[in-house]
Amino acid sequence: MGEIQRIKKAYAKRDCLRKGSLYTFFNPSSLYISQQREREILKALIRFGIRDITDKNILDLGCGTGGVLRDFLKYGARSENCHGIDLLPDRIETAKSLSPNIDFICGNAEALPHANEFFDIILCFTVFTSIFDKGMKQNLSREMLRVLKHDGIILYYDYHVNNPRNPDVQGVKKAEIHELFPNCKIDLKRITLAPPLARAIAPISVIACQILEKIPLLCTHYLGVIKKR
């Protein structure tokens, strides 16, 4: 429970700091980062042979207010096949109010209330960097693999670097990802131009952002596709 309470306090502090226009889509850098990530997600799905998600059962682990699942509705997912879980009650309340047809639950994903091999796609976006306890990370990854179909995929997106301005997150390196998901095929790509650079450049030139994002050293996140062997 100590780690869970630490995570809840960290997110409460983060919510206070995020008040304002910095993280809205009206901010050019936030819009650029979001759209570029969407393009890379769709490319990754196509690369692994997924072009139709109409009948896919999808779980968003650490779903927040449900924004990523709503993106997947745009891609063709059905709301009755979409599920989200998050530790924070206020985020789940917001998610339910925005998307009442999606199954959102508040809970600890170390013990998912779903059957073995139930999901075709599991989304895990900026989750592991918020967890410091190694045992909790391992419990989460085991549960994800338990509920993932044999031919399903985990779509992973998270920081691989530390954020010097945010001590409540720790970057997850490639070696740790492989450790968390043993006996899996893991395809990782560095994406997302470092947010300070994006904030400085996106209002001036989206093309410049696109050019700089082709330099892996300037990208702060891994987008990964994880499959069982």
MIDOSE-1310 file (N, C-alpha, C; in nm, 2 decimals, decimal comma, always signed):
residues 229
mgei	+0,08/-0,12/+0,00/+0,00/+0,00/+0,00/+0,09/+0,13/+0,00; +0,21/+0,12/+0,05/+0,29/+0,24/+0,06/+0,32/+0,29/-0,08; +0,35/+0,20/-0,18/+0,38/+0,24/-0,31/+0,26/+0,30/-0,38; +0,15/+0,24/-0,36/+0,02/+0,30/-0,41/-0,01/+0,44/-0,36
qrik	+0,01/+0,46/-0,23/-0,01/+0,59/-0,18/+0,09/+0,69/-0,23; +0,21/+0,65/-0,25/+0,31/+0,74/-0,31/+0,27/+0,78/-0,45; +0,22/+0,68/-0,53/+0,18/+0,71/-0,67/+0,06/+0,81/-0,67; -0,03/+0,79/-0,58/-0,15/+0,87/-0,58/-0,11/+1,02/-0,54
kaya	-0,02/+1,03/-0,45/+0,03/+1,17/-0,41/+0,10/+1,23/-0,52; +0,18/+1,15/-0,59/+0,26/+1,21/-0,70/+0,17/+1,26/-0,81; +0,06/+1,19/-0,84/-0,03/+1,23/-0,95/-0,12/+1,35/-0,90; -0,15/+1,35/-0,77/-0,22/+1,47/-0,72/-0,14/+1,60/-0,74
krdc	-0,01/+1,58/-0,71/+0,08/+1,70/-0,72/+0,10/+1,74/-0,87; +0,10/+1,63/-0,96/+0,12/+1,66/-1,10/-0,01/+1,73/-1,15; -0,12/+1,69/-1,11/-0,25/+1,76/-1,15/-0,25/+1,90/-1,12; -0,20/+1,94/-1,00/-0,19/+2,08/-0,96/-0,10/+2,16/-1,05
lrkg	+0,01/+2,10/-1,08/+0,11/+2,17/-1,17/+0,06/+2,18/-1,31; -0,03/+2,09/-1,35/-0,07/+2,09/-1,49/-0,19/+2,18/-1,52; -0,23/+2,25/-1,42/-0,34/+2,35/-1,44/-0,29/+2,46/-1,54; -0,37/+2,49/-1,64/-0,33/+2,59/-1,73/-0,33/+2,54/-1,87
slyt	-0,27/+2,61/-1,96/-0,28/+2,58/-2,11/-0,16/+2,49/-2,16; -0,06/+2,46/-2,08/+0,05/+2,39/-2,13/+0,02/+2,26/-2,19; -0,07/+2,18/-2,14/-0,10/+2,04/-2,18/-0,23/+2,03/-2,26; -0,28/+2,14/-2,31/-0,40/+2,13/-2,39/-0,37/+2,12/-2,54
ffnp	-0,46/+2,07/-2,62/-0,43/+2,06/-2,76/-0,43/+2,20/-2,83; -0,47/+2,30/-2,76/-0,45/+2,44/-2,81/-0,31/+2,49/-2,80; -0,22/+2,41/-2,73/-0,08/+2,44/-2,72/-0,01/+2,36/-2,84; +0,06/+2,43/-2,93/+0,11/+2,37/-3,05/+0,20/+2,25/-3,01
ssly	+0,28/+2,25/-2,90/+0,37/+2,14/-2,87/+0,29/+2,02/-2,83; +0,19/+2,04/-2,75/+0,10/+1,92/-2,71/+0,03/+1,86/-2,82; -0,02/+1,95/-2,91/-0,08/+1,89/-3,03/+0,01/+1,82/-3,12; +0,13/+1,87/-3,14/+0,23/+1,80/-3,22/+0,27/+1,67/-3,16
isqq	+0,30/+1,66/-3,03/+0,34/+1,54/-2,97/+0,23/+1,43/-2,98; +0,10/+1,48/-2,95/-0,01/+1,38/-2,96/-0,03/+1,33/-3,10; -0,03/+1,41/-3,20/-0,05/+1,37/-3,34/+0,06/+1,28/-3,39; +0,19/+1,31/-3,35/+0,30/+1,23/-3,39/+0,29/+1,09/-3,33
rere	+0,25/+1,09/-3,20/+0,24/+0,96/-3,13/+0,13/+0,88/-3,20; +0,02/+0,94/-3,24/-0,09/+0,87/-3,30/-0,04/+0,80/-3,44; +0,03/+0,88/-3,51/+0,09/+0,83/-3,64/+0,18/+0,71/-3,62; +0,26/+0,71/-3,51/+0,35/+0,60/-3,49/+0,28/+0,48/-3,43
ilka	+0,17/+0,50/-3,36/+0,09/+0,39/-3,31/+0,02/+0,32/-3,43; -0,03/+0,39/-3,52/-0,10/+0,33/-3,63/+0,00/+0,26/-3,72; +0,12/+0,32/-3,74/+0,23/+0,25/-3,81/+0,26/+0,12/-3,75; +0,27/+0,12/-3,61/+0,31/+0,00/-3,54/+0,20/-0,11/-3,55
lirf	+0,08/-0,07/-3,55/-0,03/-0,17/-3,56/-0,03/-0,23/-3,70; -0,01/-0,15/-3,80/+0,00/-0,20/-3,94/+0,12/-0,29/-3,96; +0,23/-0,25/-3,90/+0,35/-0,33/-3,91/+0,33/-0,47/-3,86; +0,25/-0,48/-3,76/+0,22/-0,62/-3,70/+0,09/-0,68/-3,75
gird	+0,05/-0,63/-3,86/-0,07/-0,69/-3,93/-0,20/-0,66/-3,88; -0,21/-0,55/-3,80/-0,34/-0,51/-3,75/-0,39/-0,39/-3,82; -0,50/-0,41/-3,90/-0,56/-0,30/-3,98/-0,71/-0,28/-3,95; -0,76/-0,38/-3,87/-0,90/-0,37/-3,84/-0,91/-0,41/-3,69
itdk	-0,96/-0,32/-3,61/-0,97/-0,35/-3,46/-1,12/-0,35/-3,42; -1,21/-0,37/-3,51/-1,35/-0,37/-3,48/-1,39/-0,47/-3,38; -1,33/-0,59/-3,39/-1,37/-0,70/-3,29/-1,26/-0,73/-3,19; -1,16/-0,64/-3,17/-1,05/-0,66/-3,08/-1,10/-0,62/-2,94
nild	-1,07/-0,70/-2,84/-1,09/-0,67/-2,70/-0,96/-0,59/-2,66; -0,99/-0,47/-2,60/-0,87/-0,38/-2,57/-0,88/-0,34/-2,42; -0,76/-0,34/-2,36/-0,75/-0,30/-2,22/-0,65/-0,18/-2,22; -0,69/-0,07/-2,15/-0,59/+0,03/-2,13/-0,56/+0,03/-1,98
lgcg	-0,43/-0,01/-1,95/-0,39/-0,02/-1,81/-0,32/+0,11/-1,77; -0,38/+0,17/-1,67/-0,35/+0,31/-1,63/-0,41/+0,41/-1,72; -0,54/+0,39/-1,74/-0,62/+0,46/-1,85/-0,64/+0,61/-1,82; -0,62/+0,66/-1,70/-0,64/+0,80/-1,67/-0,79/+0,83/-1,70
tggv	-0,81/+0,94/-1,78/-0,95/+0,98/-1,81/-1,00/+0,92/-1,94; -0,92/+0,83/-1,99/-0,97/+0,75/-2,11/-0,94/+0,80/-2,25; -0,85/+0,90/-2,25/-0,82/+0,96/-2,38/-0,76/+0,87/-2,48; -0,68/+0,77/-2,44/-0,62/+0,68/-2,54/-0,72/+0,59/-2,59
lrdf	-0,81/+0,54/-2,51/-0,92/+0,45/-2,56/-1,01/+0,53/-2,65; -1,04/+0,65/-2,63/-1,12/+0,73/-2,72/-1,05/+0,74/-2,86; -0,91/+0,75/-2,85/-0,84/+0,75/-2,98/-0,87/+0,62/-3,06; -0,87/+0,51/-2,98/-0,89/+0,38/-3,05/-1,04/+0,36/-3,10
lkyg	-1,13/+0,44/-3,04/-1,26/+0,44/-3,10/-1,26/+0,50/-3,24; -1,17/+0,61/-3,25/-1,16/+0,67/-3,38/-1,10/+0,57/-3,48; -1,01/+0,48/-3,43/-0,95/+0,39/-3,53/-1,04/+0,27/-3,56; -1,16/+0,26/-3,50/-1,25/+0,16/-3,53/-1,29/+0,07/-3,42
arse	-1,24/+0,08/-3,30/-1,27/-0,01/-3,19/-1,42/+0,02/-3,15; -1,48/-0,09/-3,10/-1,62/-0,07/-3,04/-1,61/-0,05/-2,89; -1,69/+0,04/-2,85/-1,69/+0,08/-2,71/-1,71/-0,04/-2,61; -1,80/-0,13/-2,66/-1,83/-0,25/-2,57/-1,71/-0,34/-2,56
nchg	-1,61/-0,33/-2,65/-1,49/-0,41/-2,64/-1,37/-0,34/-2,57; -1,40/-0,22/-2,52/-1,29/-0,14/-2,46/-1,30/-0,14/-2,31; -1,19/-0,15/-2,24/-1,19/-0,16/-2,09/-1,07/-0,07/-2,05; -1,09/-0,01/-1,93/-0,98/+0,07/-1,87/-0,98/+0,05/-1,72
idll	-0,86/+0,06/-1,67/-0,84/+0,05/-1,52/-0,74/+0,15/-1,48; -0,76/+0,22/-1,37/-0,67/+0,32/-1,31/-0,69/+0,32/-1,16; -0,58/+0,36/-1,10/-0,58/+0,37/-0,95/-0,66/+0,48/-0,90; -0,67/+0,59/-0,97/-0,72/+0,72/-0,92/-0,87/+0,73/-0,95
pdri	-0,95/+0,74/-0,84/-1,09/+0,75/-0,85/-1,14/+0,87/-0,93; -1,08/+0,98/-0,91/-1,13/+1,10/-0,98/-1,11/+1,09/-1,13; -1,00/+1,02/-1,18/-0,98/+1,00/-1,32/-1,08/+0,91/-1,38; -1,11/+0,80/-1,30/-1,21/+0,71/-1,35/-1,35/+0,77/-1,36
etak	-1,38/+0,86/-1,26/-1,51/+0,93/-1,27/-1,52/+1,02/-1,39; -1,41/+1,09/-1,42/-1,41/+1,17/-1,54/-1,42/+1,08/-1,67; -1,35/+0,97/-1,67/-1,36/+0,88/-1,78/-1,50/+0,83/-1,81; -1,57/+0,79/-1,70/-1,70/+0,74/-1,71/-1,80/+0,85/-1,76
slsp	-1,78/+0,97/-1,72/-1,87/+1,08/-1,76/-1,84/+1,11/-1,91; -1,72/+1,10/-1,95/-1,69/+1,14/-2,09/-1,73/+1,02/-2,19; -1,71/+0,90/-2,14/-1,73/+0,78/-2,22/-1,81/+0,67/-2,14; -1,94/+0,70/-2,12/-2,02/+0,60/-2,04/-2,03/+0,46/-2,10
nidf	-2,01/+0,45/-2,23/-2,02/+0,32/-2,29/-1,90/+0,23/-2,28; -1,79/+0,28/-2,23/-1,67/+0,21/-2,21/-1,66/+0,16/-2,06; -1,61/+0,04/-2,04/-1,60/-0,03/-1,91/-1,48/+0,03/-1,84; -1,50/+0,13/-1,75/-1,39/+0,18/-1,67/-1,40/+0,13/-1,53
icgn	-1,29/+0,09/-1,47/-1,30/+0,05/-1,33/-1,18/+0,11/-1,26; -1,20/+0,14/-1,13/-1,10/+0,19/-1,04/-1,04/+0,07/-0,96; -0,91/+0,05/-0,98/-0,85/-0,06/-0,91/-0,70/-0,07/-0,93; -0,64/-0,17/-0,87/-0,50/-0,20/-0,88/-0,48/-0,31/-0,98
aeal	-0,41/-0,27/-1,09/-0,39/-0,37/-1,20/-0,30/-0,48/-1,17; -0,25/-0,49/-1,04/-0,17/-0,61/-1,00/-0,26/-0,73/-0,99; -0,39/-0,71/-0,98/-0,49/-0,82/-0,98/-0,61/-0,78/-1,07; -0,59/-0,81/-1,20/-0,70/-0,77/-1,30/-0,82/-0,86/-1,29
phan	-0,94/-0,81/-1,30/-1,06/-0,89/-1,29/-1,10/-0,95/-1,42; -1,01/-1,00/-1,50/-1,04/-1,05/-1,63/-0,98/-1,19/-1,65; -1,04/-1,27/-1,73/-1,01/-1,41/-1,76/-0,87/-1,41/-1,83; -0,81/-1,53/-1,82/-0,68/-1,55/-1,89/-0,71/-1,54/-2,04
effd	-0,61/-1,48/-2,11/-0,61/-1,46/-2,25/-0,74/-1,40/-2,31; -0,78/-1,29/-2,24/-0,90/-1,22/-2,28/-0,88/-1,11/-2,38; -0,77/-1,05/-2,38/-0,75/-0,92/-2,46/-0,66/-0,95/-2,58; -0,70/-0,88/-2,69/-0,62/-0,88/-2,81/-0,51/-0,77/-2,81
iilc	-0,55/-0,66/-2,75/-0,45/-0,55/-2,74/-0,46/-0,49/-2,60; -0,34/-0,48/-2,54/-0,33/-0,41/-2,41/-0,24/-0,29/-2,42; -0,30/-0,17/-2,38/-0,23/-0,05/-2,39/-0,16/-0,01/-2,25; -0,04/+0,03/-2,25/+0,03/+0,06/-2,13/+0,11/+0,18/-2,16
ftvf	+0,05/+0,30/-2,13/+0,12/+0,43/-2,17/+0,16/+0,50/-2,04; +0,28/+0,54/-2,03/+0,34/+0,61/-1,91/+0,29/+0,56/-1,78; +0,31/+0,43/-1,76/+0,27/+0,36/-1,64/+0,40/+0,32/-1,56; +0,49/+0,25/-1,62/+0,60/+0,19/-1,54/+0,70/+0,30/-1,49
tsif	+0,70/+0,41/-1,56/+0,79/+0,52/-1,51/+0,74/+0,58/-1,38; +0,61/+0,56/-1,35/+0,56/+0,62/-1,23/+0,57/+0,52/-1,11; +0,62/+0,40/-1,13/+0,63/+0,30/-1,03/+0,77/+0,28/-0,99; +0,81/+0,29/-0,87/+0,95/+0,27/-0,82/+0,97/+0,13/-0,77
dkgm	+0,86/+0,07/-0,72/+0,88/-0,06/-0,66/+0,89/-0,17/-0,76; +1,00/-0,24/-0,76/+1,03/-0,34/-0,87/+0,93/-0,46/-0,86; +0,89/-0,50/-0,74/+0,79/-0,60/-0,73/+0,65/-0,57/-0,79; +0,61/-0,44/-0,77/+0,49/-0,40/-0,83/+0,49/-0,40/-0,98
kqnl	+0,61/-0,36/-1,03/+0,62/-0,36/-1,18/+0,61/-0,50/-1,23; +0,68/-0,60/-1,16/+0,67/-0,74/-1,21/+0,53/-0,79/-1,20; +0,46/-0,76/-1,09/+0,32/-0,80/-1,08/+0,24/-0,75/-1,19; +0,25/-0,63/-1,23/+0,18/-0,57/-1,34/+0,21/-0,64/-1,47
srem	+0,34/-0,66/-1,50/+0,37/-0,72/-1,63/+0,32/-0,87/-1,63; +0,33/-0,94/-1,52/+0,27/-1,08/-1,52/+0,12/-1,08/-1,55; +0,05/-0,99/-1,48/-0,09/-0,98/-1,51/-0,13/-0,94/-1,65; -0,05/-0,85/-1,71/-0,07/-0,82/-1,85/-0,05/-0,94/-1,94
lrvl	+0,05/-1,02/-1,91/+0,07/-1,13/-2,00/-0,03/-1,24/-1,97; -0,08/-1,25/-1,85/-0,19/-1,35/-1,82/-0,31/-1,32/-1,90; -0,35/-1,20/-1,91/-0,48/-1,17/-1,97/-0,47/-1,14/-2,12; -0,34/-1,14/-2,17/-0,32/-1,12/-2,32/-0,33/-1,25/-2,39
khdg	-0,41/-1,25/-2,50/-0,42/-1,36/-2,59/-0,28/-1,40/-2,64; -0,27/-1,53/-2,68/-0,14/-1,58/-2,73/-0,09/-1,50/-2,85; -0,19/-1,46/-2,94/-0,15/-1,38/-3,06/-0,18/-1,24/-3,04; -0,20/-1,19/-2,92/-0,23/-1,05/-2,89/-0,10/-0,97/-2,88
iily	-0,11/-0,84/-2,86/+0,00/-0,75/-2,85/-0,02/-0,66/-2,73; +0,09/-0,62/-2,67/+0,10/-0,51/-2,57/+0,16/-0,39/-2,65; +0,09/-0,28/-2,64/+0,14/-0,16/-2,70/+0,19/-0,07/-2,59; +0,32/-0,05/-2,58/+0,39/+0,01/-2,47/+0,44/+0,15/-2,51
ydyh	+0,42/+0,25/-2,43/+0,47/+0,38/-2,45/+0,51/+0,45/-2,32; +0,64/+0,48/-2,31/+0,69/+0,54/-2,18/+0,82/+0,60/-2,20; +0,86/+0,68/-2,10/+0,99/+0,75/-2,10/+1,10/+0,64/-2,09; +1,21/+0,67/-2,16/+1,33/+0,59/-2,13/+1,44/+0,67/-2,06
vnnp	+1,41/+0,80/-2,03/+1,50/+0,89/-1,97/+1,43/+0,95/-1,84; +1,51/+0,99/-1,75/+1,46/+1,06/-1,63/+1,42/+1,20/-1,67; +1,32/+1,25/-1,59/+1,28/+1,39/-1,61/+1,34/+1,47/-1,49; +1,44/+1,56/-1,52/+1,51/+1,63/-1,41/+1,41/+1,72/-1,33
rnpd	+1,30/+1,76/-1,40/+1,20/+1,84/-1,34/+1,09/+1,77/-1,26; +1,09/+1,64/-1,27/+0,99/+1,56/-1,21/+1,05/+1,44/-1,14; +1,08/+1,45/-1,01/+1,15/+1,33/-0,94/+1,05/+1,22/-0,91; +0,92/+1,23/-0,95/+0,83/+1,13/-0,93/+0,82/+1,03/-1,04
vqgv	+0,91/+1,04/-1,14/+0,91/+0,94/-1,25/+1,06/+0,89/-1,27; +1,07/+0,77/-1,31/+1,21/+0,72/-1,34/+1,20/+0,65/-1,47; +1,29/+0,69/-1,56/+1,29/+0,63/-1,70/+1,31/+0,48/-1,69; +1,25/+0,41/-1,79/+1,26/+0,27/-1,80/+1,35/+0,23/-1,92
kkae	+1,46/+0,17/-1,90/+1,55/+0,14/-2,01/+1,51/+0,01/-2,08; +1,58/-0,01/-2,20/+1,55/-0,12/-2,28/+1,57/-0,25/-2,20; +1,68/-0,26/-2,13/+1,71/-0,38/-2,05/+1,60/-0,42/-1,95; +1,54/-0,31/-1,88/+1,44/-0,34/-1,79/+1,31/-0,38/-1,85
ihel	+1,28/-0,33/-1,97/+1,16/-0,37/-2,04/+1,17/-0,52/-2,07; +1,29/-0,57/-2,12/+1,31/-0,71/-2,15/+1,30/-0,79/-2,02; +1,35/-0,74/-1,91/+1,34/-0,81/-1,79/+1,19/-0,82/-1,74; +1,11/-0,72/-1,76/+0,97/-0,73/-1,72/+0,89/-0,82/-1,80
fpnc	+0,93/-0,84/-1,93/+0,85/-0,92/-2,02/+0,94/-1,03/-2,08; +0,98/-1,13/-1,99/+1,07/-1,23/-2,04/+1,00/-1,33/-2,14; +1,08/-1,39/-2,22/+1,02/-1,48/-2,32/+0,92/-1,42/-2,41; +0,94/-1,29/-2,44/+0,85/-1,22/-2,53/+0,93/-1,16/-2,65
kidl	+0,87/-1,14/-2,76/+0,93/-1,06/-2,87/+0,90/-0,92/-2,85; +1,00/-0,84/-2,84/+0,99/-0,69/-2,81/+1,05/-0,61/-2,92; +0,96/-0,52/-2,98/+1,01/-0,43/-3,08/+0,99/-0,29/-3,03; +1,11/-0,22/-3,02/+1,11/-0,09/-2,96/+1,16/+0,02/-3,06
krit	+1,09/+0,13/-3,05/+1,13/+0,25/-3,13/+1,13/+0,37/-3,05; +1,24/+0,45/-3,06/+1,24/+0,58/-2,99/+1,15/+0,68/-3,07; +1,06/+0,74/-3,00/+0,98/+0,85/-3,06/+0,96/+0,96/-2,96; +0,89/+1,06/-2,99/+0,85/+1,18/-2,91/+0,97/+1,27/-2,89
lapp	+0,97/+1,38/-2,97/+1,08/+1,48/-2,95/+1,07/+1,53/-2,80; +1,19/+1,55/-2,74/+1,20/+1,59/-2,60/+1,10/+1,71/-2,58; +1,01/+1,70/-2,49/+0,91/+1,81/-2,47/+0,96/+1,95/-2,46; +1,08/+1,98/-2,39/+1,13/+2,11/-2,40/+1,16/+2,16/-2,54
lara	+1,22/+2,07/-2,62/+1,24/+2,11/-2,76/+1,11/+2,14/-2,84; +1,02/+2,05/-2,82/+0,89/+2,06/-2,89/+0,82/+2,19/-2,85; +0,83/+2,22/-2,72/+0,76/+2,35/-2,68/+0,83/+2,47/-2,74; +0,96/+2,46/-2,76/+1,03/+2,58/-2,82/+1,01/+2,59/-2,97
iapi	+1,00/+2,47/-3,04/+1,00/+2,47/-3,18/+0,87/+2,46/-3,25; +0,78/+2,38/-3,19/+0,65/+2,36/-3,25/+0,57/+2,48/-3,29; +0,57/+2,59/-3,20/+0,49/+2,71/-3,24/+0,55/+2,78/-3,36; +0,68/+2,74/-3,40/+0,74/+2,81/-3,51/+0,74/+2,72/-3,64
svia	+0,77/+2,59/-3,62/+0,78/+2,50/-3,73/+0,76/+2,36/-3,70; +0,65/+2,30/-3,74/+0,62/+2,16/-3,73/+0,72/+2,08/-3,81; +0,76/+2,13/-3,92/+0,85/+2,05/-4,01/+0,99/+2,04/-3,94; +1,03/+2,14/-3,87/+1,15/+2,13/-3,79/+1,14/+2,03/-3,68
cqil	+1,03/+2,02/-3,62/+1,01/+1,91/-3,51/+1,02/+1,78/-3,58; +0,96/+1,76/-3,69/+0,96/+1,63/-3,76/+1,10/+1,59/-3,80; +1,18/+1,68/-3,84/+1,32/+1,66/-3,88/+1,40/+1,62/-3,75; +1,38/+1,69/-3,65/+1,46/+1,66/-3,52/+1,42/+1,53/-3,46
ekip	+1,29/+1,49/-3,48/+1,24/+1,37/-3,42/+1,30/+1,25/-3,49; +1,36/+1,26/-3,60/+1,43/+1,15/-3,67/+1,57/+1,12/-3,60; +1,61/+1,21/-3,51/+1,74/+1,18/-3,44/+1,70/+1,11/-3,31; +1,73/+0,98/-3,30/+1,69/+0,91/-3,18/+1,73/+0,97/-3,04
llct	+1,85/+1,03/-3,04/+1,90/+1,09/-2,92/+1,81/+1,20/-2,87; +1,73/+1,26/-2,95/+1,65/+1,37/-2,91/+1,51/+1,32/-2,87; +1,48/+1,19/-2,88/+1,35/+1,14/-2,85/+1,35/+1,08/-2,71; +1,25/+1,10/-2,63/+1,25/+1,07/-2,49/+1,17/+0,94/-2,45
hylg	+1,09/+0,88/-2,55/+1,01/+0,77/-2,52/+1,04/+0,65/-2,61; +1,00/+0,53/-2,55/+1,00/+0,41/-2,64/+0,85/+0,39/-2,67; +0,82/+0,36/-2,80/+0,70/+0,30/-2,84/+0,73/+0,15/-2,87; +0,67/+0,06/-2,80/+0,70/-0,08/-2,82/+0,58/-0,17/-2,85
vikk	+0,61/-0,27/-2,92/+0,51/-0,38/-2,94/+0,57/-0,51/-2,88; +0,49/-0,56/-2,79/+0,54/-0,68/-2,71/+0,44/-0,80/-2,74; +0,50/-0,91/-2,78/+0,42/-1,03/-2,81/+0,47/-1,15/-2,74; +0,39/-1,24/-2,70/+0,43/-1,37/-2,64/+0,50/-1,45/-2,75
r	+0,60/-1,52/-2,71/+0,67/-1,62/-2,81/+0,59/-1,74/-2,82
